[in-house]
Amino acid sequence: MFDTIAIREFDIWLVIIIVTGMAYSILAKKLTVLAACTGGLLASLIASAAGFTGLMMMTGFFVLGSVATSWKRGYKKIFVSMAEGKGGRRAGQVLANAGISGFSALVILFYPEWTGLMLLVMATGFSSATADTLASELGMIYGKRFFNILTLKADRCGMDGVISLEGTLIGMCGSCFIALIYGLGFGFDVSFFWIVVAGTIGNLMDSVLGALLERKGLLGNDAVNFLSTLSAAIAMVLLNWIF
């Protein structure tokens, strides 16, 4: 009886957190209404599959991403037009960044025997998305030398496929933050490092796709973000299989 009551109270708190996050994102114009609803649906799936820890990984990505995007926004406009519109980010952008983690949640719910691997994939999706957002948004501010990831030649800050050492390191810190949340919830082991490694691979793949395809107009930013988180998830599966 007491266990049932505790579970119900836990579920209520999850609902409160999700609804509060949706309301804040709309009122603060971080997300459009449709994007907030999309995020709420993904958060519900992730919380159902991974509990409080899964929800905190998503929250961590959202909070860090929002802060990084807003930080010195006027300065960054010098280099690139901002992806976030006046009404906030769109549903497509939410799916591009959190879709892989949401998919892993569905796999857990329908195929619980895959829970261990899919929890790592979920964390890796957020690790990659967080790394990419921080590297892009803060790299423009704190980067010293900018170069094309393919040619390694100096290139203009803010262009697709252009990175800096400082931005990449900041992105790795973002991956470490997500890995820390995962470790606190599910325990610390070698998975901490794999989440960081796979997240960094996803971040770098975003730049590679940006230089190869987005700069030429062959792919949009949402598609590039989705493919980069997918590549991070694939990297995690391979790392888990090899090691």
PyRosetta script that sets phi, psi and omega in degrees:
from pyrosetta import init, pose_from_sequence

init()
pose = pose_from_sequence("MFDTIAIREFDIWLVIIIVTGMAYSILAKKLTVLAACTGGLLASLIASAAGFTGLMMMTGFFVLGSVATSWKRGYKKIFVSMAEGKGGRRAGQVLANAGISGFSALVILFYPEWTGLMLLVMATGFSSATADTLASELGMIYGKRFFNILTLKADRCGMDGVISLEGTLIGMCGSCFIALIYGLGFGFDVSFFWIVVAGTIGNLMDSVLGALLERKGLLGNDAVNFLSTLSAAIAMVLLNWIF")
pose.set_psi(1, -48.4)
pose.set_omega(1, -178.7)
pose.set_phi(2, -65.4)
pose.set_psi(2, -36.8)
pose.set_omega(2, 178.0)
pose.set_phi(3, -63.4)
pose.set_psi(3, -40.4)
pose.set_omega(3, 179.2)
pose.set_phi(4, -63.8)
pose.set_psi(4, -41.8)
pose.set_omega(4, 178.3)
pose.set_phi(5, -63.5)
pose.set_psi(5, -42.5)
pose.set_omega(5, -179.7)
pose.set_phi(6, -62.9)
pose.set_psi(6, -40.9)
pose.set_omega(6, 179.3)
pose.set_phi(7, -64.3)
pose.set_psi(7, -42.7)
pose.set_omega(7, 179.4)
pose.set_phi(8, -63.4)
pose.set_psi(8, -41.4)
pose.set_omega(8, 178.7)
pose.set_phi(9, -64.9)
pose.set_psi(9, -38.7)
pose.set_omega(9, 178.0)
pose.set_phi(10, -62.8)
pose.set_psi(10, -44.1)
pose.set_omega(10, 178.9)
pose.set_phi(11, -63.0)
pose.set_psi(11, -38.6)
pose.set_omega(11, 179.0)
pose.set_phi(12, -62.2)
pose.set_psi(12, -42.0)
pose.set_omega(12, 179.2)
pose.set_phi(13, -64.9)
pose.set_psi(13, -38.0)
pose.set_omega(13, 177.2)
pose.set_phi(14, -62.4)
pose.set_psi(14, -43.2)
pose.set_omega(14, 178.5)
pose.set_phi(15, -62.3)
pose.set_psi(15, -42.7)
pose.set_omega(15, 179.6)
pose.set_phi(16, -61.3)
pose.set_psi(16, -44.1)
pose.set_omega(16, -179.6)
pose.set_phi(17, -63.2)
pose.set_psi(17, -44.1)
pose.set_omega(17, -178.2)
pose.set_phi(18, -65.9)
pose.set_psi(18, -47.3)
pose.set_omega(18, -179.1)
pose.set_phi(19, -64.9)
pose.set_psi(19, -40.2)
pose.set_omega(19, 178.3)
pose.set_phi(20, -62.9)
pose.set_psi(20, -42.4)
pose.set_omega(20, 178.4)
pose.set_phi(21, -63.1)
pose.set_psi(21, -40.6)
pose.set_omega(21, 178.1)
pose.set_phi(22, -63.4)
pose.set_psi(22, -46.0)
pose.set_omega(22, -178.5)
pose.set_phi(23, -63.1)
pose.set_psi(23, -44.2)
pose.set_omega(23, 180.0)
pose.set_phi(24, -62.6)
pose.set_psi(24, -44.6)
pose.set_omega(24, -176.7)
pose.set_phi(25, -63.0)
pose.set_psi(25, -32.5)
pose.set_omega(25, 178.3)
pose.set_phi(26, -76.3)
pose.set_psi(26, -48.7)
pose.set_omega(26, -177.5)
pose.set_phi(27, -64.9)
pose.set_psi(27, -36.0)
pose.set_omega(27, 179.1)
pose.set_phi(28, -84.3)
pose.set_psi(28, -1.0)
pose.set_omega(28, 179.5)
pose.set_phi(29, 59.8)
pose.set_psi(29, 35.4)
pose.set_omega(29, 173.3)
pose.set_phi(30, -81.9)
pose.set_psi(30, -32.9)
pose.set_omega(30, 179.4)
pose.set_phi(31, -134.1)
pose.set_psi(31, 150.7)
pose.set_omega(31, 170.6)
pose.set_phi(32, -71.2)
pose.set_psi(32, 168.3)
pose.set_omega(32, -179.6)
pose.set_phi(33, -60.0)
pose.set_psi(33, -45.4)
pose.set_omega(33, 179.6)
pose.set_phi(34, -64.2)
pose.set_psi(34, -39.3)
pose.set_omega(34, 179.1)
pose.set_phi(35, -65.6)
pose.set_psi(35, -39.4)
pose.set_omega(35, 179.1)
pose.set_phi(36, -64.9)
pose.set_psi(36, -40.6)
pose.set_omega(36, 177.7)
pose.set_phi(37, -65.6)
pose.set_psi(37, -40.1)
pose.set_omega(37, 176.8)
pose.set_phi(38, -62.4)
pose.set_psi(38, -44.9)
pose.set_omega(38, 177.9)
pose.set_phi(39, -63.2)
pose.set_psi(39, -38.5)
pose.set_omega(39, 178.8)
pose.set_phi(40, -64.3)
pose.set_psi(40, -39.9)
pose.set_omega(40, 177.7)
pose.set_phi(41, -64.5)
pose.set_psi(41, -45.3)
pose.set_omega(41, 177.9)
pose.set_phi(42, -63.0)
pose.set_psi(42, -41.6)
pose.set_omega(42, 179.1)
pose.set_phi(43, -62.8)
pose.set_psi(43, -38.1)
pose.set_omega(43, 178.7)
pose.set_phi(44, -64.9)
pose.set_psi(44, -43.5)
pose.set_omega(44, 177.5)
pose.set_phi(45, -61.9)
pose.set_psi(45, -46.6)
pose.set_omega(45, -177.0)
pose.set_phi(46, -66.3)
pose.set_psi(46, -40.2)
pose.set_omega(46, 178.1)
pose.set_phi(47, -66.4)
pose.set_psi(47, -37.7)
pose.set_omega(47, 178.9)
pose.set_phi(48, -65.1)
pose.set_psi(48, -35.6)
pose.set_omega(48, -176.5)
pose.set_phi(49, -88.4)
pose.set_psi(49, -36.4)
pose.set_omega(49, -172.6)
pose.set_phi(50, -123.2)
pose.set_psi(50, 5.6)
pose.set_omega(50, 175.5)
pose.set_phi(51, 66.4)
pose.set_psi(51, -153.4)
pose.set_omega(51, -176.5)
pose.set_phi(52, -61.6)
pose.set_psi(52, -38.2)
pose.set_omega(52, -178.7)
pose.set_phi(53, -62.7)
pose.set_psi(53, -44.0)
pose.set_omega(53, 177.8)
pose.set_phi(54, -61.2)
pose.set_psi(54, -43.0)
pose.set_omega(54, 179.5)
pose.set_phi(55, -64.6)
pose.set_psi(55, -37.5)
pose.set_omega(55, 179.9)
pose.set_phi(56, -69.3)
pose.set_psi(56, -32.6)
pose.set_omega(56, 175.3)
pose.set_phi(57, -64.4)
pose.set_psi(57, -42.5)
pose.set_omega(57, 178.1)
pose.set_phi(58, -66.4)
pose.set_psi(58, -42.0)
pose.set_omega(58, 178.5)
pose.set_phi(59, -63.3)
pose.set_psi(59, -41.3)
pose.set_omega(59, 179.0)
pose.set_phi(60, -60.5)
pose.set_psi(60, -43.4)
pose.set_omega(60, 177.0)
pose.set_phi(61, -61.8)
pose.set_psi(61, -45.7)
pose.set_omega(61, -177.1)
pose.set_phi(62, -64.2)
pose.set_psi(62, -44.5)
pose.set_omega(62, -177.6)
pose.set_phi(63, -67.0)
pose.set_psi(63, -49.6)
pose.set_omega(63, -179.7)
pose.set_phi(64, -62.4)
pose.set_psi(64, -41.6)
pose.set_omega(64, 179.7)
pose.set_phi(65, -64.0)
pose.set_psi(65, -41.1)
pose.set_omega(65, 179.7)
pose.set_phi(66, -65.4)
pose.set_psi(66, -43.8)
pose.set_omega(66, 179.7)
pose.set_phi(67, -64.2)
pose.set_psi(67, -45.0)
pose.set_omega(67, -178.8)
pose.set_phi(68, -64.3)
pose.set_psi(68, -39.1)
pose.set_omega(68, 180.0)
pose.set_phi(69, -66.6)
pose.set_psi(69, -37.8)
pose.set_omega(69, -178.0)
pose.set_phi(70, -80.0)
pose.set_psi(70, -22.0)
pose.set_omega(70, -173.8)
pose.set_phi(71, -66.0)
pose.set_psi(71, 119.7)
pose.set_omega(71, 179.6)
pose.set_phi(72, 50.5)
pose.set_psi(72, 46.0)
pose.set_omega(72, -176.8)
pose.set_phi(73, -58.0)
pose.set_psi(73, -41.7)
pose.set_omega(73, -179.9)
pose.set_phi(74, -62.1)
pose.set_psi(74, -38.2)
pose.set_omega(74, 179.3)
pose.set_phi(75, -65.6)
pose.set_psi(75, -41.0)
pose.set_omega(75, -177.2)
pose.set_phi(76, -69.2)
pose.set_psi(76, -24.2)
pose.set_omega(76, 179.5)
pose.set_phi(77, -64.7)
pose.set_psi(77, -18.5)
pose.set_omega(77, 177.3)
pose.set_phi(78, -64.4)
pose.set_psi(78, -34.2)
pose.set_omega(78, -173.5)
pose.set_phi(79, -96.0)
pose.set_psi(79, -33.6)
pose.set_omega(79, -174.4)
pose.set_phi(80, -156.4)
pose.set_psi(80, 147.9)
pose.set_omega(80, 174.7)
pose.set_phi(81, -72.0)
pose.set_psi(81, 140.0)
pose.set_omega(81, -174.5)
pose.set_phi(82, -76.0)
pose.set_psi(82, 141.0)
pose.set_omega(82, -177.8)
pose.set_phi(83, -73.3)
pose.set_psi(83, -26.0)
pose.set_omega(83, -176.6)
pose.set_phi(84, -83.5)
pose.set_psi(84, 122.8)
pose.set_omega(84, -179.7)
pose.set_phi(85, -77.9)
pose.set_psi(85, -177.1)
pose.set_omega(85, -178.3)
pose.set_phi(86, -64.1)
pose.set_psi(86, -32.5)
pose.set_omega(86, -179.2)
pose.set_phi(87, -90.3)
pose.set_psi(87, 1.8)
pose.set_omega(87, -179.4)
pose.set_phi(88, 104.8)
pose.set_psi(88, -179.3)
pose.set_omega(88, -179.0)
pose.set_phi(89, -71.1)
pose.set_psi(89, 150.7)
pose.set_omega(89, -175.6)
pose.set_phi(90, -88.1)
pose.set_psi(90, 167.1)
pose.set_omega(90, -179.8)
pose.set_phi(91, -59.8)
pose.set_psi(91, -37.5)
pose.set_omega(91, 179.1)
pose.set_phi(92, -60.8)
pose.set_psi(92, -36.7)
pose.set_omega(92, 179.0)
pose.set_phi(93, -69.7)
pose.set_psi(93, -36.3)
pose.set_omega(93, 176.7)
pose.set_phi(94, -63.8)
pose.set_psi(94, -46.4)
pose.set_omega(94, 179.7)
pose.set_phi(95, -65.5)
pose.set_psi(95, -36.8)
pose.set_omega(95, -179.7)
pose.set_phi(96, -63.0)
pose.set_psi(96, -36.3)
pose.set_omega(96, -176.6)
pose.set_phi(97, -90.6)
pose.set_psi(97, -34.3)
pose.set_omega(97, -174.5)
pose.set_phi(98, -115.5)
pose.set_psi(98, 1.1)
pose.set_omega(98, -177.5)
pose.set_phi(99, -61.6)
pose.set_psi(99, -41.8)
pose.set_omega(99, -179.7)
pose.set_phi(100, -64.2)
pose.set_psi(100, -42.1)
pose.set_omega(100, 178.3)
pose.set_phi(101, -65.3)
pose.set_psi(101, -38.4)
pose.set_omega(101, 176.7)
pose.set_phi(102, -64.6)
pose.set_psi(102, -39.9)
pose.set_omega(102, 177.8)
pose.set_phi(103, -63.2)
pose.set_psi(103, -41.7)
pose.set_omega(103, 178.8)
pose.set_phi(104, -62.3)
pose.set_psi(104, -33.9)
pose.set_omega(104, 176.9)
pose.set_phi(105, -64.2)
pose.set_psi(105, -42.1)
pose.set_omega(105, 177.7)
pose.set_phi(106, -61.5)
pose.set_psi(106, -41.4)
pose.set_omega(106, 179.2)
pose.set_phi(107, -61.5)
pose.set_psi(107, -42.8)
pose.set_omega(107, 179.3)
pose.set_phi(108, -61.0)
pose.set_psi(108, -43.0)
pose.set_omega(108, -177.2)
pose.set_phi(109, -67.8)
pose.set_psi(109, -35.1)
pose.set_omega(109, -178.3)
pose.set_phi(110, -94.1)
pose.set_psi(110, -26.8)
pose.set_omega(110, -179.9)
pose.set_phi(111, -131.9)
pose.set_psi(111, 74.7)
pose.set_omega(111, -175.1)
pose.set_phi(112, -58.9)
pose.set_psi(112, -20.2)
pose.set_omega(112, 178.5)
pose.set_phi(113, -68.0)
pose.set_psi(113, -14.3)
pose.set_omega(113, 178.8)
pose.set_phi(114, -98.2)
pose.set_psi(114, 10.8)
pose.set_omega(114, -172.5)
pose.set_phi(115, -55.4)
pose.set_psi(115, -47.2)
pose.set_omega(115, -176.3)
pose.set_phi(116, -55.8)
pose.set_psi(116, -50.7)
pose.set_omega(116, -179.0)
pose.set_phi(117, -67.7)
pose.set_psi(117, -42.2)
pose.set_omega(117, -176.2)
pose.set_phi(118, -69.7)
pose.set_psi(118, -28.7)
pose.set_omega(118, 173.8)
pose.set_phi(119, -64.6)
pose.set_psi(119, -37.9)
pose.set_omega(119, 177.0)
pose.set_phi(120, -67.7)
pose.set_psi(120, -40.8)
pose.set_omega(120, 177.7)
pose.set_phi(121, -63.2)
pose.set_psi(121, -41.5)
pose.set_omega(121, 177.8)
pose.set_phi(122, -58.7)
pose.set_psi(122, -49.1)
pose.set_omega(122, 179.7)
pose.set_phi(123, -62.7)
pose.set_psi(123, -39.1)
pose.set_omega(123, -179.3)
pose.set_phi(124, -66.0)
pose.set_psi(124, -37.5)
pose.set_omega(124, 176.8)
pose.set_phi(125, -58.9)
pose.set_psi(125, -46.3)
pose.set_omega(125, 178.6)
pose.set_phi(126, -71.0)
pose.set_psi(126, -33.3)
pose.set_omega(126, 177.8)
pose.set_phi(127, -62.8)
pose.set_psi(127, -44.5)
pose.set_omega(127, 179.3)
pose.set_phi(128, -66.2)
pose.set_psi(128, -46.2)
pose.set_omega(128, -178.3)
pose.set_phi(129, -63.9)
pose.set_psi(129, -40.0)
pose.set_omega(129, 179.1)
pose.set_phi(130, -66.7)
pose.set_psi(130, -45.1)
pose.set_omega(130, 179.9)
pose.set_phi(131, -60.3)
pose.set_psi(131, -44.3)
pose.set_omega(131, -179.0)
pose.set_phi(132, -63.2)
pose.set_psi(132, -45.0)
pose.set_omega(132, -178.4)
pose.set_phi(133, -64.6)
pose.set_psi(133, -47.0)
pose.set_omega(133, -178.7)
pose.set_phi(134, -67.3)
pose.set_psi(134, -41.1)
pose.set_omega(134, -179.9)
pose.set_phi(135, -62.9)
pose.set_psi(135, -41.5)
pose.set_omega(135, -178.2)
pose.set_phi(136, -71.5)
pose.set_psi(136, -50.0)
pose.set_omega(136, -173.5)
pose.set_phi(137, -73.7)
pose.set_psi(137, -42.0)
pose.set_omega(137, -177.4)
pose.set_phi(138, -91.7)
pose.set_psi(138, -23.5)
pose.set_omega(138, 177.2)
pose.set_phi(139, -62.8)
pose.set_psi(139, -34.2)
pose.set_omega(139, 178.4)
pose.set_phi(140, -63.8)
pose.set_psi(140, -28.6)
pose.set_omega(140, -176.6)
pose.set_phi(141, -88.9)
pose.set_psi(141, -45.0)
pose.set_omega(141, -171.3)
pose.set_phi(142, -104.0)
pose.set_psi(142, -5.0)
pose.set_omega(142, 177.8)
pose.set_phi(143, -69.3)
pose.set_psi(143, 146.0)
pose.set_omega(143, -179.2)
pose.set_phi(144, -104.1)
pose.set_psi(144, -44.6)
pose.set_omega(144, 179.5)
pose.set_phi(145, -127.4)
pose.set_psi(145, 131.8)
pose.set_omega(145, -176.6)
pose.set_phi(146, -115.3)
pose.set_psi(146, 135.5)
pose.set_omega(146, -179.1)
pose.set_phi(147, -144.9)
pose.set_psi(147, 155.5)
pose.set_omega(147, 178.5)
pose.set_phi(148, -71.2)
pose.set_psi(148, 129.6)
pose.set_omega(148, -175.0)
pose.set_phi(149, -66.5)
pose.set_psi(149, -22.4)
pose.set_omega(149, -178.9)
pose.set_phi(150, -89.2)
pose.set_psi(150, -45.7)
pose.set_omega(150, -175.7)
pose.set_phi(151, -93.3)
pose.set_psi(151, -17.1)
pose.set_omega(151, -175.7)
pose.set_phi(152, 61.9)
pose.set_psi(152, 16.9)
pose.set_omega(152, 176.6)
pose.set_phi(153, -92.7)
pose.set_psi(153, 153.8)
pose.set_omega(153, 179.3)
pose.set_phi(154, -57.6)
pose.set_psi(154, 138.0)
pose.set_omega(154, -178.3)
pose.set_phi(155, -144.5)
pose.set_psi(155, 172.1)
pose.set_omega(155, -174.0)
pose.set_phi(156, -81.3)
pose.set_psi(156, 134.2)
pose.set_omega(156, 177.8)
pose.set_phi(157, -57.7)
pose.set_psi(157, 134.9)
pose.set_omega(157, 177.6)
pose.set_phi(158, 95.5)
pose.set_psi(158, -12.3)
pose.set_omega(158, 178.8)
pose.set_phi(159, -77.7)
pose.set_psi(159, 151.8)
pose.set_omega(159, 177.6)
pose.set_phi(160, -60.9)
pose.set_psi(160, 134.1)
pose.set_omega(160, 177.7)
pose.set_phi(161, 83.3)
pose.set_psi(161, 6.5)
pose.set_omega(161, 180.0)
pose.set_phi(162, -101.6)
pose.set_psi(162, 130.0)
pose.set_omega(162, -177.9)
pose.set_phi(163, -130.3)
pose.set_psi(163, 170.6)
pose.set_omega(163, 173.5)
pose.set_phi(164, -137.5)
pose.set_psi(164, 157.6)
pose.set_omega(164, 178.5)
pose.set_phi(165, -62.5)
pose.set_psi(165, -43.3)
pose.set_omega(165, -179.1)
pose.set_phi(166, -62.6)
pose.set_psi(166, -43.2)
pose.set_omega(166, 179.4)
pose.set_phi(167, -63.6)
pose.set_psi(167, -41.0)
pose.set_omega(167, 179.6)
pose.set_phi(168, -63.6)
pose.set_psi(168, -41.4)
pose.set_omega(168, 178.8)
pose.set_phi(169, -66.7)
pose.set_psi(169, -38.7)
pose.set_omega(169, 176.5)
pose.set_phi(170, -63.2)
pose.set_psi(170, -40.3)
pose.set_omega(170, 177.1)
pose.set_phi(171, -61.2)
pose.set_psi(171, -40.4)
pose.set_omega(171, 178.0)
pose.set_phi(172, -63.2)
pose.set_psi(172, -35.1)
pose.set_omega(172, 176.1)
pose.set_phi(173, -63.3)
pose.set_psi(173, -38.3)
pose.set_omega(173, 176.2)
pose.set_phi(174, -62.5)
pose.set_psi(174, -41.7)
pose.set_omega(174, 177.2)
pose.set_phi(175, -63.2)
pose.set_psi(175, -39.5)
pose.set_omega(175, 178.0)
pose.set_phi(176, -62.7)
pose.set_psi(176, -36.6)
pose.set_omega(176, 179.6)
pose.set_phi(177, -63.7)
pose.set_psi(177, -45.1)
pose.set_omega(177, 178.1)
pose.set_phi(178, -65.5)
pose.set_psi(178, -41.6)
pose.set_omega(178, 178.3)
pose.set_phi(179, -63.2)
pose.set_psi(179, -33.9)
pose.set_omega(179, 177.6)
pose.set_phi(180, -64.8)
pose.set_psi(180, -44.6)
pose.set_omega(180, 178.0)
pose.set_phi(181, -61.4)
pose.set_psi(181, -43.7)
pose.set_omega(181, 178.2)
pose.set_phi(182, -59.7)
pose.set_psi(182, -45.5)
pose.set_omega(182, -178.6)
pose.set_phi(183, -63.6)
pose.set_psi(183, -41.2)
pose.set_omega(183, 179.4)
pose.set_phi(184, -63.7)
pose.set_psi(184, -32.9)
pose.set_omega(184, -177.9)
pose.set_phi(185, -87.3)
pose.set_psi(185, -38.3)
pose.set_omega(185, -173.0)
pose.set_phi(186, -117.7)
pose.set_psi(186, -0.9)
pose.set_omega(186, 177.8)
pose.set_phi(187, 104.1)
pose.set_psi(187, 148.1)
pose.set_omega(187, -178.3)
pose.set_phi(188, -94.7)
pose.set_psi(188, 128.6)
pose.set_omega(188, 172.0)
pose.set_phi(189, -155.8)
pose.set_psi(189, -160.1)
pose.set_omega(189, -177.1)
pose.set_phi(190, -64.3)
pose.set_psi(190, -17.8)
pose.set_omega(190, 179.1)
pose.set_phi(191, -58.4)
pose.set_psi(191, -30.4)
pose.set_omega(191, 177.9)
pose.set_phi(192, -53.9)
pose.set_psi(192, -46.8)
pose.set_omega(192, -177.8)
pose.set_phi(193, -71.7)
pose.set_psi(193, -36.7)
pose.set_omega(193, 179.6)
pose.set_phi(194, -66.0)
pose.set_psi(194, -36.5)
pose.set_omega(194, 177.8)
pose.set_phi(195, -63.2)
pose.set_psi(195, -40.6)
pose.set_omega(195, 178.7)
pose.set_phi(196, -68.8)
pose.set_psi(196, -45.0)
pose.set_omega(196, -179.3)
pose.set_phi(197, -62.9)
pose.set_psi(197, -49.5)
pose.set_omega(197, -178.6)
pose.set_phi(198, -65.6)
pose.set_psi(198, -37.8)
pose.set_omega(198, 177.1)
pose.set_phi(199, -63.2)
pose.set_psi(199, -38.4)
pose.set_omega(199, 178.0)
pose.set_phi(200, -68.5)
pose.set_psi(200, -37.9)
pose.set_omega(200, 176.0)
pose.set_phi(201, -60.2)
pose.set_psi(201, -43.9)
pose.set_omega(201, 178.0)
pose.set_phi(202, -62.3)
pose.set_psi(202, -40.3)
pose.set_omega(202, 178.8)
pose.set_phi(203, -62.8)
pose.set_psi(203, -45.5)
pose.set_omega(203, 179.5)
pose.set_phi(204, -68.4)
pose.set_psi(204, -35.7)
pose.set_omega(204, 178.0)
pose.set_phi(205, -64.2)
pose.set_psi(205, -33.6)
pose.set_omega(205, 175.8)
pose.set_phi(206, -58.4)
pose.set_psi(206, -42.2)
pose.set_omega(206, 179.5)
pose.set_phi(207, -69.6)
pose.set_psi(207, -38.7)
pose.set_omega(207, 178.8)
pose.set_phi(208, -62.8)
pose.set_psi(208, -46.9)
pose.set_omega(208, 178.6)
pose.set_phi(209, -65.6)
pose.set_psi(209, -33.6)
pose.set_omega(209, 177.3)
pose.set_phi(210, -63.3)
pose.set_psi(210, -43.3)
pose.set_omega(210, -179.5)
pose.set_phi(211, -72.1)
pose.set_psi(211, -38.9)
pose.set_omega(211, -176.0)
pose.set_phi(212, -77.7)
pose.set_psi(212, -43.5)
pose.set_omega(212, -168.5)
pose.set_phi(213, -120.6)
pose.set_psi(213, -43.3)
pose.set_omega(213, -175.8)
pose.set_phi(214, -68.5)
pose.set_psi(214, -39.7)
pose.set_omega(214, -179.4)
pose.set_phi(215, -63.3)
pose.set_psi(215, -28.7)
pose.set_omega(215, 179.7)
pose.set_phi(216, -90.1)
pose.set_psi(216, 1.0)
pose.set_omega(216, 179.0)
pose.set_phi(217, 79.2)
pose.set_psi(217, 14.3)
pose.set_omega(217, -178.4)
pose.set_phi(218, -85.5)
pose.set_psi(218, -21.5)
pose.set_omega(218, 176.5)
pose.set_phi(219, -138.1)
pose.set_psi(219, 147.6)
pose.set_omega(219, 175.2)
pose.set_phi(220, -88.7)
pose.set_psi(220, 170.8)
pose.set_omega(220, -177.4)
pose.set_phi(221, -63.5)
pose.set_psi(221, -38.5)
pose.set_omega(221, -179.8)
pose.set_phi(222, -63.3)
pose.set_psi(222, -43.0)
pose.set_omega(222, 179.6)
pose.set_phi(223, -64.3)
pose.set_psi(223, -40.3)
pose.set_omega(223, 179.0)
pose.set_phi(224, -64.2)
pose.set_psi(224, -43.5)
pose.set_omega(224, 179.0)
pose.set_phi(225, -62.6)
pose.set_psi(225, -42.4)
pose.set_omega(225, 179.6)
pose.set_phi(226, -64.0)
pose.set_psi(226, -45.4)
pose.set_omega(226, -178.4)
pose.set_phi(227, -66.0)
pose.set_psi(227, -32.8)
pose.set_omega(227, 179.1)
pose.set_phi(228, -69.7)
pose.set_psi(228, -40.6)
pose.set_omega(228, 176.6)
pose.set_phi(229, -68.5)
pose.set_psi(229, -33.8)
pose.set_omega(229, 176.2)
pose.set_phi(230, -64.3)
pose.set_psi(230, -42.2)
pose.set_omega(230, 179.1)
pose.set_phi(231, -64.4)
pose.set_psi(231, -36.1)
pose.set_omega(231, 176.8)
pose.set_phi(232, -64.5)
pose.set_psi(232, -41.5)
pose.set_omega(232, 178.9)
pose.set_phi(233, -63.4)
pose.set_psi(233, -42.7)
pose.set_omega(233, 178.2)
pose.set_phi(234, -62.8)
pose.set_psi(234, -41.7)
pose.set_omega(234, 177.8)
pose.set_phi(235, -60.0)
pose.set_psi(235, -41.0)
pose.set_omega(235, 179.1)
pose.set_phi(236, -64.1)
pose.set_psi(236, -43.9)
pose.set_omega(236, 178.4)
pose.set_phi(237, -59.8)
pose.set_psi(237, -43.6)
pose.set_omega(237, 179.6)
pose.set_phi(238, -65.7)
pose.set_psi(238, -43.8)
pose.set_omega(238, 178.2)
pose.set_phi(239, -61.6)
pose.set_psi(239, -41.6)
pose.set_omega(239, 179.8)
pose.set_phi(240, -66.4)
pose.set_psi(240, -34.2)
pose.set_omega(240, -179.6)
pose.set_phi(241, -74.5)
pose.set_psi(241, -40.6)
pose.set_omega(241, -177.2)
pose.set_phi(242, -72.8)
pose.set_psi(242, -42.6)
pose.set_omega(242, -173.5)
pose.set_phi(243, -104.4)
pose.dump_pdb("model.pdb")
